[in-house]
Amino acid sequence: MTDKGSGPSADRLSTVIKCAYWFALMVMSAMTIASFVLLQQMMTEQQRDAGILQLSGEQKALSQRVVFLVLAASKGNGDNENLVYSLRSATALFEKNYDRLLALTGADFHSPNVQDPASVDAVFYGKPYHLDHFSTSLAANGWRLATAIEEGLEQEGQGATYLAGRERANVDRTVADATLNAYEALSTRLMEQAEQRRAQLMSMHRKLFMLSMATIAMIGLLVFRPMTQMIVRRTGQLVEARNEMAFAAEHDSLTGLYNRAYLIANFERFLSDMRARGERLAVIQIDLDRFKQINDTLGHAAGDMVLSRTAQRMRQACRAKDICVRLGGDEFIVLIPAPNSFTSVQSATTHLLDTINQPLTFNGATILPGASAGVAIFPDDASRSEDLIVHADLALYSAKRLGGGASAFFSGDLRAELDHHKAFARDIRIAVADDAFNVFFQPQVDLIGGSVIGVEALIRWRHPVRGTISPSIFLPVAEKSGAMADIGRLVIRKAIAQAGLWHRAGIVFGRLAVNVSSAELREPDFESFLFKALDQAGLPISCFSLEIVESVILDDEKTGIAHKLRRLRLAGIHLELDDFGTGYASLSHIDPDQIDRVKIDRRFVAGIDHHDANAKIVRAVIELARALEIGVVAEGAETQAQLEALKRLGCPAVQGYGIAFPMPGHETALWLTQQARMVAGLPPSSQVA
């Protein structure tokens, strides 16, 4: 396609071509109009010349008639009255035509052309023709003779004879011949001039035609040729862009493999083809075991390189008719049509994993991608595309539970597990609808003085059949089934409402901490929901904090959660980093501009009294947090020995069974009241304020 720098140049070329096109169009229009005007002028001139020639011929004939009538009348032959009438008519028409002839030819006695023998003016007024003189004389003699004859007829009626007028009206042969010669010369001059004008007009017409043809050639060369080239080029660019768009619509931009949209659009067609031919289709779902660790430790550039190389290796390990798809992230699917047997599918899967799991190098670092695979077979395991993907995914996680780097086939046990999972997810949705989840609270206390610095809200669920179910069991299912956001809002709403009651009752609880998942933070109205809940409960913002896990911080570049967390913190919401040290974040991710407190994970607290490695890790976190002026809370302190060890390491606050178990709201209120009295040195009270 056209590069970015060619855009302005192409626009300028387009503008120049448009201007040239309109200029050429105007030139062609002007030439067409000129040709039309010239043709009209030529036709008009020809009609005018033809009229003048016809009039000149009539005058020549009339001059001879007048001469004839004059001669006949002079001899007194025949019927004089009829001769006089004919003479008068011929003379009148002769004079009239002569006046028209003068007007049409534009002859002028004072014109300098009178001296030019080839001009019409010379015929009228110059030597040797003197047409004007002879025509005038002929007409005058005709009128005098007619008058004389009429007067003679009157005299005869009175008995006398009158001859004087006749003598002066005689026309001799010289006048007649001179008039005839003059009109013949006039016709000749008129024909010559007409021919000259016609030749000039034809010459102009030829020149205009040649100019039009040259203009058309120039337009074709300078306008239409570049325009055609540009159209061909732009058409090629459009076709290329269309092909690229079609490719992009069905292919992953990073790996070049087919994408999820392509799979969704064509999967059922693949199954229909297999069903029609009575063949099987193997669906292999592949996931990279350590991709998140690669992204978090080496950066997204390394992650992209791993994905690209994985895609290349998949293509190398597959047959030409196999279909490789990137579902998203580090998840891939390979469709193997018409496998020979289950053994061949197993061999193909093993070959795929062996190829993918080869070490990679990035900036001098060796990367072991570690891929696992799950396999489902059509039509043995499912007949619909959605079920095949779910079954392959379930087999994939079965392989991951075995330690990763292996493959697993969908089986009856996995089907039972899937049914159980579906039923469990359905129970969770029912529990959300029935508001069946409860919120317990676990206090956080200062290790030195014992004062309460906060309480963490923890979700609990008592299933009507299975009894109490641990959050570690039902929360992953809720997250997979898409119910996590609804459960999170339920916990936030109930926890804030309870804390609002404590606040109005004057019970000191420090800050209420509520865990929030990335699914909740991605909700577009999360901020408005949170502030509305705080406002309705009357709980100050300063008494509330959100606990986020490391993955939320590490993924915020792609999810856009970082901006939302910054807005919440600017509004006064405290942010705490939960389970620090269990993910792939390093100490460099602790930013005092983003985090108010870190919580040391219980796995480091466990055995802290007799494991030096755990103690060193906890000490390093405490010292770093102190240097950055960030609060620290240690989770999971269960024994007095652990509490003493944390105190020696300088940990400022602690949370765990060694302090208090998670309790319902009313029990927490009683515990908080008793703790406040104990810190103040007052005797325990049996009533809750």
C-alpha positions in Angstrom: 0.0 0.0 0.0 1.0 3.7 -0.3 3.3 4.7 2.5 2.6 7.6 4.8 4.8 10.0 2.9 3.0 9.6 -0.4 -0.2 11.0 0.9 0.4 14.7 0.3 2.1 14.0 -3.1 -0.9 12.0 -4.2 -3.2 14.7 -3.1 -1.2 17.3 -5.1 -1.2 15.1 -8.2 -5.0 14.7 -7.9 -5.4 18.4 -7.6 -3.2 19.1 -10.6 -5.1 16.5 -12.7 -8.4 18.0 -11.7 -7.3 21.5 -12.7 -5.9 20.2 -16.0 -9.1 18.3 -16.6 -11.3 21.4 -16.1 -8.9 23.6 -18.1 -9.0 21.1 -20.9 -12.7 20.9 -20.7 -13.0 24.6 -21.0 -10.6 24.7 -23.9 -12.6 22.0 -25.7 -15.8 23.8 -25.0 -14.4 27.1 -26.4 -13.2 25.3 -29.5 -16.5 23.6 -30.0 -18.3 27.0 -29.6 -15.8 28.6 -32.0 -16.3 25.8 -34.6 -20.1 26.2 -34.3 -19.8 30.0 -34.6 -17.4 29.7 -37.6 -19.7 27.2 -39.3 -22.7 29.5 -38.7 -20.8 32.4 -40.1 -19.7 30.4 -43.2 -23.3 29.4 -43.8 -24.5 32.9 -43.4 -21.8 34.3 -45.7 -22.7 31.7 -48.3 -26.4 32.5 -48.1 -25.6 36.2 -48.3 -23.2 35.7 -51.3 -25.8 33.5 -53.0 -28.4 36.1 -52.5 -26.2 38.9 -53.9 -25.3 36.7 -56.9 -28.9 35.9 -57.5 -29.8 39.6 -57.2 -26.9 40.6 -59.6 -28.2 38.0 -62.1 -31.7 39.4 -61.8 -30.4 42.9 -62.3 -28.5 41.8 -65.4 -31.7 40.4 -66.9 -33.7 43.4 -65.8 -31.2 45.8 -67.4 -31.7 43.9 -70.7 -35.5 44.0 -70.3 -35.4 47.7 -69.6 -33.2 48.3 -72.7 -35.5 46.1 -74.8 -38.6 47.9 -73.6 -37.0 51.3 -74.1 -36.0 50.4 -77.7 -39.5 49.0 -78.4 -41.2 52.0 -76.9 -38.8 54.4 -78.8 -39.9 52.8 -82.2 -43.5 53.2 -81.3 -44.3 49.5 -82.1 -47.1 47.7 -80.6 -49.4 48.6 -77.8 -47.8 51.8 -76.2 -49.9 51.6 -73.1 -48.8 48.1 -72.3 -45.2 49.0 -73.2 -45.3 51.9 -70.8 -46.7 49.8 -68.0 -44.1 47.1 -68.5 -41.3 49.7 -68.8 -42.4 51.4 -65.6 -42.6 48.0 -63.7 -39.3 46.8 -65.0 -37.6 50.2 -64.2 -39.1 50.3 -60.7 -38.0 46.7 -60.0 -34.6 47.5 -61.5 -34.1 50.5 -59.2 -35.4 48.6 -56.1 -33.0 45.7 -56.7 -30.2 48.1 -57.4 -30.7 49.8 -54.0 -30.8 46.3 -52.3 -27.6 45.4 -54.2 -25.9 48.6 -52.9 -27.0 47.8 -49.4 -26.0 44.1 -49.5 -22.6 44.8 -51.1 -21.9 47.9 -49.0 -20.4 49.7 -52.0 -19.2 53.1 -51.2 -18.2 55.8 -53.7 -15.7 57.2 -51.2 -14.1 53.9 -50.4 -10.4 53.7 -51.3 -11.2 50.3 -52.9 -12.6 52.2 -55.8 -9.1 52.3 -57.2 -8.8 48.5 -56.9 -10.0 46.9 -60.1 -10.6 43.6 -58.3 -13.0 45.2 -55.8 -16.7 45.5 -55.9 -16.5 49.2 -55.3 -14.4 49.6 -58.5 -17.2 47.9 -60.5 -19.8 50.3 -59.1 -17.8 53.5 -59.3 -14.5 53.0 -61.1 -13.3 52.4 -64.5 -14.1 50.8 -66.8 -17.5 49.6 -65.6 -19.1 52.5 -63.8 -22.1 50.2 -62.8 -23.6 52.9 -60.7 -23.6 55.4 -63.5 -25.0 53.1 -66.2 -27.6 51.7 -63.8 -28.7 55.1 -62.8 -28.8 56.3 -66.4 -30.7 53.3 -67.6 -33.3 53.7 -64.9 -33.5 57.5 -65.5 -34.0 57.0 -69.3 -36.6 54.3 -68.7 -38.6 56.7 -66.5 -38.1 59.6 -69.0 -39.2 57.5 -71.9 -42.2 56.2 -70.1 -43.2 59.7 -69.1 -42.6 61.0 -72.6 -44.7 58.2 -74.1 -47.5 58.9 -71.7 -47.4 62.7 -72.5 -47.4 61.9 -76.2 -50.5 59.7 -75.8 -52.2 62.6 -74.1 -51.2 65.0 -76.9 -52.5 62.6 -79.5 -55.8 62.6 -77.8 -55.9 66.4 -78.2 -54.8 66.3 -81.9 -51.1 67.1 -81.5 -47.9 65.2 -81.6 -45.1 65.4 -78.8 -41.7 64.1 -79.6 -39.2 66.0 -77.5 -39.3 63.7 -74.5 -38.7 60.7 -76.6 -35.5 62.1 -78.0 -34.0 62.7 -74.6 -35.0 59.2 -73.4 -33.3 57.2 -76.1 -31.0 54.4 -75.0 -28.3 53.4 -77.4 -26.5 50.0 -77.7 -23.4 51.3 -75.9 -25.3 52.0 -72.6 -27.0 48.6 -72.8 -23.7 46.8 -73.4 -21.9 48.7 -70.7 -24.6 48.0 -68.2 -24.6 44.3 -69.1 -20.8 44.1 -68.9 -20.8 45.9 -65.5 -23.3 43.4 -64.0 -21.3 40.5 -65.4 -18.2 42.0 -63.9 -20.1 42.5 -60.6 -21.1 38.8 -60.6 -17.6 37.8 -61.3 -16.2 40.0 -58.4 -18.9 38.7 -56.1 -18.1 35.1 -56.9 -14.4 35.8 -56.4 -15.0 37.4 -53.1 -17.3 34.6 -52.0 -14.7 32.1 -53.0 -12.0 34.0 -51.0 -14.2 34.2 -48.0 -15.1 30.5 -48.2 -11.4 29.7 -48.6 -10.5 31.8 -45.6 -13.3 30.3 -43.5 -12.3 26.8 -44.6 -8.7 27.6 -43.7 -9.7 28.8 -40.3 -11.9 25.7 -39.9 -9.0 23.4 -40.8 -6.7 25.2 -38.3 -9.4 25.0 -35.6 -9.9 21.3 -36.3 -6.1 20.7 -36.2 -5.9 22.7 -33.0 -8.8 20.7 -31.5 -7.1 17.4 -32.4 -3.8 18.7 -30.9 -5.7 19.7 -27.8 -7.3 16.3 -27.5 -3.9 14.7 -27.9 -2.5 16.9 -25.3 -5.4 16.2 -22.9 -5.0 12.5 -23.5 -1.2 12.8 -22.9 -1.2 15.3 -20.0 -4.6 14.6 -18.3 -6.2 11.3 -19.1 -2.9 9.3 -19.2 -1.8 10.5 -15.7 -5.4 10.1 -14.6 -5.6 6.6 -15.9 -2.3 5.8 -14.3 -3.5 7.2 -11.0 -6.8 5.4 -11.3 -4.9 2.1 -12.0 -2.5 2.8 -9.1 -5.3 3.8 -6.7 -7.4 0.8 -7.8 -4.4 -1.5 -7.1 -4.0 0.2 -3.7 -7.7 -0.3 -3.0 -7.5 -3.9 -4.0 -4.4 -4.4 -1.9 -6.1 -2.6 1.0 -9.2 -4.8 0.6 -7.0 -7.9 0.6 -5.1 -6.7 3.6 -8.4 -5.9 5.4 -9.8 -9.3 4.5 -6.6 -10.9 5.7 -6.6 -8.8 8.9 -10.2 -9.7 9.5 -9.4 -13.4 9.6 -5.7 -13.4 10.8 -3.9 -12.4 14.0 -1.7 -9.4 13.4 1.1 -10.6 15.6 1.4 -14.2 14.6 -0.2 -14.3 11.2 -2.3 -17.3 12.2 -6.1 -17.4 11.8 -7.9 -15.6 14.6 -10.9 -16.3 16.8 -13.3 -14.5 14.4 -12.2 -16.8 11.6 -12.7 -19.9 13.8 -16.1 -18.8 15.0 -17.2 -18.0 11.4 -16.0 -21.3 9.9 -15.9 -23.9 12.6 -19.5 -25.2 12.0 -18.7 -25.4 8.3 -15.7 -27.6 9.0 -17.8 -29.8 11.2 -20.5 -30.1 8.5 -17.8 -31.1 6.0 -16.5 -33.8 8.4 -20.0 -35.0 9.1 -20.8 -35.3 5.4 -17.7 -37.3 4.7 -18.0 -39.4 7.9 -14.6 -38.3 9.2 -13.3 -37.1 12.5 -11.8 -33.8 13.5 -9.2 -33.3 16.3 -9.3 -30.1 18.2 -6.0 -29.4 20.0 -6.0 -26.4 22.4 -2.5 -25.2 23.4 -1.6 -22.8 26.2 1.9 -21.6 27.2 2.5 -22.5 30.9 4.9 -19.7 31.8 3.8 -16.9 29.4 2.7 -14.5 32.2 6.1 -15.0 33.9 7.9 -14.2 30.6 5.8 -11.0 30.1 6.3 -9.8 33.7 10.0 -10.5 34.0 11.3 -9.8 30.5 8.6 -7.4 29.2 6.0 -7.5 26.5 8.5 -7.4 23.7 9.8 -10.8 24.9 6.2 -12.1 25.2 5.4 -11.0 21.6 8.6 -12.7 20.4 7.6 -15.9 22.1 4.1 -15.8 20.6 5.5 -15.2 17.1 8.0 -18.0 17.4 5.4 -20.3 18.8 3.2 -19.6 15.8 6.1 -20.3 13.4 6.8 -23.6 15.2 3.2 -24.6 15.1 3.1 -24.1 11.3 6.3 -26.1 10.9 5.0 -29.0 13.0 1.5 -29.1 11.3 0.5 -30.4 7.9 -0.6 -28.1 5.1 -4.3 -29.0 5.6 -4.2 -28.4 9.4 -5.6 -25.2 10.6 -3.7 -23.1 13.2 -5.6 -20.5 15.2 -4.6 -18.0 17.9 -7.6 -17.6 20.2 -6.0 -14.7 22.1 -3.2 -14.1 24.6 -1.2 -17.3 24.8 -4.0 -19.6 23.7 -3.9 -21.5 20.4 -6.1 -24.1 18.7 -5.0 -26.5 16.0 -7.7 -28.3 13.9 -6.5 -31.7 12.4 -9.0 -32.9 9.9 -9.5 -36.6 9.2 -6.9 -38.1 11.6 -6.0 -41.7 10.9 -6.5 -42.8 14.5 -6.3 -41.6 18.1 -2.7 -42.7 18.1 -1.9 -40.3 15.2 -3.6 -37.5 17.1 -1.5 -38.3 20.1 1.7 -38.3 17.9 0.7 -35.0 16.3 0.1 -33.4 19.7 3.4 -34.7 21.1 5.2 -33.4 18.0 3.6 -30.0 18.4 4.6 -29.7 22.1 8.1 -30.9 21.5 8.5 -28.4 18.7 7.0 -25.5 20.7 8.9 -26.3 23.9 12.3 -25.9 22.4 14.3 -23.1 24.2 14.2 -19.5 22.8 16.7 -16.7 23.2 15.8 -13.1 23.8 18.5 -10.4 24.4 20.8 -13.1 25.7 18.2 -14.6 28.0 17.1 -18.2 27.5 13.4 -18.7 27.6 11.6 -22.0 28.1 8.0 -21.4 26.9 6.6 -24.7 28.2 3.3 -25.5 26.4 0.4 -27.8 27.4 -2.3 -29.2 25.2 -5.8 -30.5 25.6 -7.5 -32.6 22.9 -11.2 -33.2 22.0 -12.3 -35.3 19.1 -15.4 -34.7 16.8 -17.8 -36.4 16.9 -16.7 -38.6 19.8 -16.5 -35.9 22.5 -19.0 -33.4 21.1 -20.8 -32.5 17.9 -21.0 -28.7 18.3 -18.1 -26.3 17.9 -18.7 -24.6 21.3 -18.7 -27.9 23.1 -15.5 -29.1 21.4 -13.7 -25.9 22.4 -14.9 -26.2 26.0 -13.9 -29.9 26.2 -10.5 -29.2 24.7 -10.1 -26.4 27.2 -11.1 -28.7 30.1 -8.6 -31.3 28.9 -5.9 -28.6 28.7 -6.4 -27.6 32.3 -6.3 -31.3 33.2 -2.9 -31.4 31.6 -1.8 -28.3 33.5 -2.8 -29.9 36.8 -0.3 -32.7 35.9 2.5 -30.1 36.0 2.4 -28.6 32.5 4.4 -29.4 29.4 2.1 -32.4 28.7 -1.2 -33.2 26.9 -4.5 -34.7 27.9 -7.5 -36.1 26.0 -11.1 -35.3 27.0 -12.6 -38.2 28.9 -15.6 -39.4 30.8 -14.1 -38.2 34.0 -13.6 -34.8 32.6 -17.1 -34.8 31.3 -18.4 -35.5 34.8 -16.1 -32.7 36.0 -17.5 -30.4 33.4 -21.1 -31.2 34.4 -20.1 -30.6 38.0 -18.5 -27.3 37.0 -21.6 -26.2 35.1 -23.9 -27.1 38.0 -21.6 -25.3 40.4 -21.6 -22.2 38.1 -25.4 -22.4 38.0 -25.5 -22.5 41.8 -23.3 -19.5 41.9 -25.6 -17.5 39.6 -28.6 -18.5 41.7 -26.7 -17.5 44.9 -26.0 -14.1 43.3 -29.7 -13.7 42.4 -30.8 -14.7 45.9 -28.2 -12.5 47.6 -26.9 -15.6 49.4 -23.3 -14.5 49.9 -22.3 -13.2 53.3 -19.5 -10.8 54.3 -17.2 -11.5 57.2 -14.6 -9.2 58.6 -11.1 -9.9 59.9 -9.4 -7.1 61.9 -5.9 -5.7 61.3 -4.1 -4.5 64.4 -0.9 -2.5 65.2 1.7 -5.0 66.5 3.1 -2.5 69.1 0.0 -1.0 70.7 -2.7 -3.4 69.7 -5.0 -0.7 68.2 -7.2 -1.6 65.3 -5.9 -0.1 62.0 -8.4 -1.7 59.7 -10.7 -4.6 58.8 -10.7 -6.7 55.7 -14.0 -7.8 54.1 -14.1 -11.5 53.2 -16.8 -13.3 51.3 -18.4 -16.4 52.7 -21.0 -18.8 51.1 -23.0 -21.5 52.8 -24.4 -23.7 50.0 -27.9 -25.2 50.9 -26.6 -28.7 50.1 -22.8 -28.7 50.3 -22.6 -26.5 53.3 -19.9 -23.8 53.7 -17.7 -23.6 50.6 -14.2 -22.0 50.7 -13.8 -18.9 48.5 -10.7 -20.5 47.0 -13.1 -23.1 45.5 -16.0 -21.0 44.3 -14.3 -17.8 43.3 -12.3 -19.3 40.4 -15.5 -20.8 39.1 -17.3 -17.5 39.4 -14.5 -15.8 37.5 -14.7 -18.3 34.7 -18.4 -18.1 34.5 -18.5 -14.3 34.4 -20.2 -13.8 37.7 -17.2 -12.2 39.5 -18.2 -8.6 38.9 -21.7 -9.3 40.3 -20.2 -11.0 43.4 -17.7 -8.2 43.9 -20.4 -5.6 43.9 -22.5 -7.6 46.3 -19.5 -7.8 48.7 -18.7 -4.1 48.3 -22.3 -3.0 48.9 -22.7 -5.1 52.1 -19.3 -4.3 53.5 -19.7 -0.6 53.0 -23.2 -0.7 54.5 -21.9 -2.5 57.6 -18.9 -0.1 58.0 -21.3 2.8 57.7 -23.3 1.5 60.7 -20.0 1.2 62.7 -19.0 4.7 61.7 -22.3 6.2 62.8 -22.2 4.2 66.1 -18.7 5.5 66.8 -17.0 2.1 66.6 -13.3 2.5 65.7 -12.3 0.2 62.9 -9.6 2.1 61.0 -10.1 1.5 57.3 -12.4 -1.0 55.6 -10.4 -3.0 53.0 -12.3 -4.8 50.2 -10.7 -7.0 47.5 -11.5 -5.9 44.0 -10.8 -8.0 40.8 -9.8 -6.8 37.4 -13.2 -7.9 36.1 -14.9 -5.4 38.5 -12.4 -2.6 37.6 -13.1 -3.1 33.9 -16.8 -2.3 34.5 -17.4 1.2 33.0 -19.6 2.3 35.9 -17.5 0.9 38.7 -16.5 4.4 40.0 -20.0 5.7 40.1 -21.2 2.5 41.8 -18.5 2.7 44.5 -19.0 6.4 45.3 -22.8 5.9 45.4 -22.5 3.0 47.8 -20.2 5.1 50.1 -22.5 8.1 49.9 -25.6 6.0 50.7 -23.9 4.3 53.7 -22.5 7.6 55.0 -19.0 6.2 55.1 -16.1 8.7 54.5 -13.8 8.0 51.6 -10.8 8.2 54.0 -12.2 5.1 55.8 -12.2 2.9 52.7 -9.5 1.1 50.7 -9.4 -1.2 47.8 -7.1 -4.3 47.7 -5.7 -5.3 44.3 -3.4 -8.1 43.4 -0.1 -7.8 41.5 -1.6 -9.0 38.2 -3.9 -5.9 38.1 -0.8 -3.6 38.3 1.1 -5.7 35.7 -1.7 -5.8 33.2 -3.0 -2.3 33.6 -1.2 -1.2 30.4 -3.5 -3.4 28.3 -6.7 -3.2 30.3 -6.6 0.6 31.0 -7.3 0.0 34.7 -4.3 2.2 35.7 -6.1 5.4 34.8 -9.2 4.3 36.8 -7.0 3.5 39.9 -5.3 6.8 39.7 -8.6 8.6 39.6 -9.9 6.7 42.6 -6.7 7.5 44.5 -7.0 11.2 43.7 -10.5 11.0 45.0 -9.3 9.8 48.3 -9.6 6.0 48.0 -6.7 4.1 49.5 -5.0 1.4 47.5 -3.4 -1.7 49.0 -1.3 -4.4 47.2 -2.5 -7.8 48.3 -0.6 -11.1 48.3 2.7 -9.3 47.5 5.5 -11.6 46.5 3.3 -14.5 45.2 3.1 -13.2 41.6 5.8 -12.0 39.2 6.0 -8.4 40.3 9.3 -7.2 41.6 10.0 -4.7 44.4 10.3 -2.1 41.7 6.6 -2.2 41.1 5.9 -0.7 44.6 5.2 2.9 43.8 4.3 5.3 46.6 2.4 7.4 44.1 0.1 4.4 43.4 0.1 2.2 46.5 -0.6 3.2 50.1 0.1 -0.2 51.7 1.4 -3.7 50.8 0.3 -6.9 52.4 2.9 -9.6 52.9 1.5 -12.9 51.7 0.8 -15.6 54.3 3.2 -18.0 52.6 6.1 -15.9 53.7 4.7 -15.4 57.2 4.2 -19.2 57.7 7.4 -20.6 59.3 8.9 -17.2 59.7 10.0 -18.2 63.2 12.2 -21.0 62.0 12.9 -20.3 58.2 15.6 -17.7 57.7 14.7 -17.3 54.0 11.2 -16.2 54.9 12.4 -13.9 57.5 14.8 -12.2 55.1 12.1 -11.7 52.5 9.7 -10.2 55.1 12.5 -7.9 56.4 13.4 -6.7 52.9 9.7 -5.8 52.1 9.3 -4.0 55.5 12.5 -2.0 55.0 11.6 -1.1 51.4 8.1 0.0 52.4 9.5 2.0 55.3 11.9 3.8 53.0 9.1 4.6 50.6 6.8 5.5 53.5 4.3 2.8 52.5 2.3 0.9 55.1 2.8 -2.8 55.7 0.5 -5.5 56.9 1.5 -9.2 57.3 -1.2 -11.7 56.6 -1.7 -15.2 58.0 -0.1 -14.8 61.4 -1.5 -17.7 63.4 0.8 -18.4 66.3 2.3 -16.3 69.1 5.8 -17.3 67.8 5.0 -15.8 64.4 3.7 -12.6 66.0 6.8 -12.2 68.0 9.0 -12.9 64.9 7.1 -10.2 63.0 7.5 -7.8 65.8 11.3 -8.4 65.9 11.5 -7.8 62.1 9.8 -4.4 62.7 6.5 -5.3 61.0 4.1 -2.5 62.0 0.7 -4.4 61.6 -0.6 -7.9 61.3 -3.7 -9.8 60.3 -4.5 -13.5 60.9 -6.0 -16.1 63.1 -3.5 -15.3 65.8 -5.3 -12.0 66.2 -8.9 -12.8 65.3 -10.8 -15.1 63.0 -13.1 -13.7 60.3 -16.4 -12.8 61.9 -19.9 -11.6 60.9 -20.7 -8.0 61.2 -22.3 -8.0 64.7 -19.5 -10.2 66.1 -16.9 -7.9 64.6 -18.5 -4.9 66.2 -18.4 -6.6 69.6 -14.7 -7.5 69.0 -13.8 -4.0 67.9 -15.4 -2.5 71.0 -13.7 -4.9 73.4 -10.4 -4.3 71.6 -10.7 -0.5 71.9 -11.5 -0.8 75.7 -8.5 -3.2 76.1 -6.1 -0.8 74.4 -7.5 2.1 76.5 -6.9 0.0 79.7 -10.6 -0.3 80.4 -12.3 -3.5 81.7 -14.2 -5.5 79.0 -17.8 -4.6 78.4 -20.6 -7.1 77.9 -22.5 -4.8 75.6 -21.8 -3.4 72.2 -22.0 0.3 71.8 
